[in-house]
Amino acid sequence: MEKINFSGGEPFLHDKGEFLGKLVQFCKEDLQLPSVSIVSNGSLIREKWFQKYGNYLDILAISCDSFDEETNQLIGRAQGRKSHIENLYKICSWCQQYKVAFKINSVINTFNVHEDMTEHINQLNPVRWKVFQCLLIDGENAGEAALREAERFVIEEQQFQEFLDRHSGVPCLVPESNEKMRNSYLILDEYMRFLDCREGRKDPSRSILDVGVKEAILFSGFDEKMFLKRGGKYVWSKADMKLEW
């Protein structure tokens, strides 16, 4: 194992990020993993966290689906009275100050598919800009038992491609269509079960705490070839990145 990524939900929700910070520190100091990363919406991140734990974190990815505040309201990405975009720039500056590689994740959907984000992305200059096509997962954002309904956000392949074409000049762009996403991630839930997304839902394996990794991973649906095809393997340790801090 070389890389671990903490995502959610929102990983900074618990204990103001203190528990998350301790996990990050453990993974870097005790496990000595080459890469430790976090995906967050950025709303709960404070500079104090960087001061205490920034040294142990390689990559911080912030979710930003639009650079228009009204569009963020429609998508549900708003942060109350606080500007999501202003907060994004502030976190970017903290990453620079505390030597954490900055990354942006964007989910392309019906509300932002016609937007041109080139200027802002070039200004923020993330090490990677992951651009995802909105994906339906039964029981999570689609179906009767869903936590939320995302059908109205779904776009066609052609629409997604047009968005990619519009941003083809952005050097840090890393596109991920539904096909690439569905079976190219190794996902563990809070019960330490691998989640198989091949059938359009998250089917859990038995917990690695009960049966071990070797048996549980057989039910993960992981496609290593697709993982490599989508660029899953890259320079992910900040010690190896040629960044100007």
N, C-alpha and C positions, 0 to 999 in steps of 0.2 A: 504494500500500500504506500502510495506516494502523496496523495492529495485528499483532503477532506473539505467539504463545503457545508456550512451551516446555513440553512434557510428555513422557511416557515410555511404559512403564517409569518409572523414577525419575530425574529430571534431576539430582539432587544426588549421585548415586552416583560420578561421575567426579571425582577430584581434590578431594574434599570441597567440591564446588560452586564451586571457583575458576574452572574453565573456563566453567561456566555464567554466573558473575558477569561474566566478561570479555565473553561474548556479549551479556548484558543491557546492559552499559555501551556496547558498540559500537552496538547497535541504537538506544539513546537518544541518544548523543553524536554518532556519525558519521552514522548514517542519519536521526537526528532523528525517529523514529517517535512519533506521539502516544501510543501505548499499547504497553507491553511487559509481558507477564504470564507467570506460571509456574504449573503444576499439579504438586503434590507430595504425598506421603503425610506429610511433615513429620518423618520419623524422623531425618533427617540434617541438618536445619537448625540452625545455631548462631547465637547473637547476633552473633558476629564477622562473619558474612556480611552481616547487616543493616548493621553499622557501615561496612562497606567498599562495599557495592553497593546498599543500600536506596534511596539517592537516585535510582537509575536505574530502579527497578522501580515500575510503576504498580499492579499487582494481583498478589497471591499467593493462589492457591486451594489449600486443603488438602482432601484427600479424607477424608471421615468418613462412614461408612455406618451407624454406630450410636453411641448414647451409653450403651450397655451393654457392659461389657468382655467378658462371656461371649459376647455376640452377635458382637463383633469377632473373637473367637477362632474362632467357627464360620465366619465369612466369610473369615478369613485376613488380617484387617487389623491383627492384634496386632503389637506392637513388642517382643517378648521380655518382659522384666520391666518395661519402661517402660509407663506408662499412656498409651494413645493419646489419651484424652480430656483428661488433664492436660496433655499435650504440646500439644494443640490450643489450649487456653486460654493457654498460655505463648506460643505463636507469635502468637496474636491480640493479646496485649499488646505484643509486639515490633513488630508491624505498626503499632499505634497510636503507639508510641514513635518509630519511624523513618519514619513517614508513608508507609506502604504500604497501599493499600486491601486489606481482608481479605475473602476470599470462601470459601465452602464448597461442595464438590461431594459429592453423595450418590447412590449407585447403589441403587435400590430393588429388592429381591430377596426370595426366599422367607423369609429369616431376619430381615428387618427391616420387612417390609411392614405389620405390625400395630403397629409402634412409634409413639409420639407424641413427636416431637422438639421440639415447640413451645417448651417452657421453655428448653432449652439454646440453641436458635437465637436466641430473643429476647435471651438474656443475652449471647451472643457478638456479636449485631448485625452480621452481615456485610453488605457492600454488595449482594451477591447470594448466594442459596442455590440452586444449580443442582441440580435433582432429576431424575435420569435413570432411565428404565426399563431394567432389565438387557437388554442386546442381545447376541445371538449373532452372531459373525463366524466364518465357516468358515476353518479353518486357524489361527485365533488362540485361540478358546475353545470351538470346536465342530468336530467332524469327526475323521477318523483322524489327520491330521497336526497336530492342535491342540497348542499349548504347554500348555494347561490345559483342563479340561472344566468348562463352566458351565451345562450343561443343567439341573442341579438347582437353579440359582439363578433360573431364568426364572419370571416371573409373568405373569398374564393382564392384558389391558387394563383390565378391570373392577377388579381388585385395585389396579392402579396408580392408577386414578381415585379409588378409595376412600381411598388414602393422601393424594392431593392434596386431597380434600374435607376430610379430618381436619385438614389444615394450611392451609386456605384463609384463615385469619386472619393468617398470617405475611406481612407486606408485601414482604419481599425474595425470596419464593419465585418461582423461574423453572422451570417444568416442561418436561421434554423427553421425549416418548414416542419409541418406536422409529421411528415414521413421520417425526418431525421430525429425528431424529439422522442417519438413514441417508445423506442426500445434501445436507446443509446445511453441511458443513464442508469447508474446503480443508486437506487434510492432506498434509504432506511427510514422507517417511521419511528414514532416515539417508543414503540415496543421492540425495536431492533429487528424488524421484519423487512425483508426486501419486498418492494412493490413492483409487480409485473403489470405494465401498461399496454401490452400488445393488443388486448381485446377492447381497448377504449375505456378501461376502468382500472383501478388500482387493486389488483388481486394480491393479497399478502402471502408470503411464505411463512414457515414456522420461524420463530425467533432464533437468532444466532446464539442467544443466551441459553437456549434449550438444546439445539441440535448442532451448533457450530457453524462456521462460515461455509465450509466446503459443501455441506448438504443444503443449507438454506439458499445459497447462491444459484443452485441448479434451477430454482423456481423464480428467478429474478427477471427472466426474459431478456437479459442483457445481450446485445449484439455488438461484439467488439469491433467488427468490420465497420459498422455504421458509426460507432464511436470515433474511430479514426477518420472516417470519411467526413464527418461533420467538423473535424478540427478539434476534437476533444483533447488531444495530446498537444500541448504547446509549452512555451517557456512560462511556467507557473510559479516559480520561486523568485521572490524579489531579489534574492542574492545573485540570480543569473540574468536579471533584466538590466539592460543598459539604459537606466533612467537617470535623468538629471534632477536630483532632489533640490 
